[in-house]
Amino acid sequence: MKNQGKISNPRDIRHRLGLNQQQFWGMIGVTQSGGSRYESGRSMPKPVQQLLRLVHVDRIDIARLTKADYEVISFLKNAKPDLYRRLRTEASGSGTRSTRSTAATSRRTAVAARHV
């Protein structure tokens, strides 16, 4: 994944996305006042950093993720590494796909992986 290090300035990320504090922090379950403290320099817990990165940097809609999605990824990485790399390359090359399209592709991949 991209940028797995510490999130240095969440305010910059929020401004680039054009969101107010309530919108930005609410998407990861943090109150506006808590987010304000993090933006002012208070130390951010690692789970909050990871959620911020997933939702606002990697642009993953965590509300749509399921345990089955994670299981498919783990299976492909471990049992079919060549297929996993190929699918990852193909998916990143089509960066304009919508979340809905990507989710549909993920489901088709899961079905295909069961039959491989």
RABEL-V367871 format. One record per backbone hydrogen bond with DSSP energy under -0.5 kcal/mol. CO is the residue of the C=O (numbers start at 0). NH is the residue of the N-H. E is the energy in kcal/mol with one decimal. If there is no record, write none. Layout:
# RABEL-V367871
co->CO nh->NH e->E
co->CO nh->NH e->E
This chain:
# RABEL-V367871
co->5 nh->7 e->-0.7
co->8 nh->11 e->-0.6
co->8 nh->12 e->-1.4
co->9 nh->13 e->-2.7
co->10 nh->14 e->-2.7
co->11 nh->15 e->-2.5
co->12 nh->16 e->-1.8
co->13 nh->17 e->-0.7
co->13 nh->18 e->-1.9
co->14 nh->17 e->-0.8
co->19 nh->23 e->-2.7
co->20 nh->24 e->-2.6
co->21 nh->25 e->-1.7
co->22 nh->26 e->-1.3
co->24 nh->27 e->-1.5
co->24 nh->29 e->-2.4
co->25 nh->28 e->-1.3
co->30 nh->34 e->-2.6
co->31 nh->35 e->-2.3
co->32 nh->36 e->-1.8
co->33 nh->37 e->-2.0
co->34 nh->38 e->-2.5
co->35 nh->39 e->-1.3
co->36 nh->41 e->-2.4
co->37 nh->40 e->-1.4
co->44 nh->48 e->-2.2
co->45 nh->49 e->-2.7
co->46 nh->50 e->-2.3
co->47 nh->51 e->-2.7
co->48 nh->52 e->-2.5
co->49 nh->53 e->-2.6
co->50 nh->54 e->-2.9
co->51 nh->55 e->-2.6
co->51 nh->56 e->-0.8
co->52 nh->56 e->-1.3
co->52 nh->57 e->-3.4
co->53 nh->59 e->-3.0
co->59 nh->61 e->-1.4
co->60 nh->63 e->-1.8
co->61 nh->64 e->-0.7
co->65 nh->69 e->-1.6
co->66 nh->70 e->-2.5
co->67 nh->71 e->-2.4
co->68 nh->72 e->-2.1
co->69 nh->73 e->-2.7
co->70 nh->74 e->-2.6
co->71 nh->75 e->-2.8
co->72 nh->76 e->-2.7
co->73 nh->77 e->-2.2
co->74 nh->78 e->-3.3
co->74 nh->79 e->-0.8
co->75 nh->79 e->-1.2
co->79 nh->83 e->-2.7
co->80 nh->84 e->-2.6
co->81 nh->85 e->-2.4
co->82 nh->86 e->-2.9
co->83 nh->87 e->-2.5
co->84 nh->88 e->-2.4
co->85 nh->89 e->-2.7
co->86 nh->90 e->-2.8
co->87 nh->91 e->-2.4
co->88 nh->92 e->-1.5
co->89 nh->93 e->-0.6
co->90 nh->93 e->-0.8
co->91 nh->94 e->-0.8
co->93 nh->96 e->-2.2
co->97 nh->101 e->-2.6
co->98 nh->102 e->-2.6
co->99 nh->103 e->-2.2
co->100 nh->104 e->-2.3
co->101 nh->105 e->-2.5
co->102 nh->106 e->-2.1
co->103 nh->107 e->-2.3
co->104 nh->108 e->-2.6
co->105 nh->109 e->-2.2
co->106 nh->110 e->-2.1
co->107 nh->111 e->-2.6
co->108 nh->112 e->-2.7
co->109 nh->113 e->-1.5
co->110 nh->114 e->-0.9
co->111 nh->114 e->-0.6
co->112 nh->115 e->-0.8
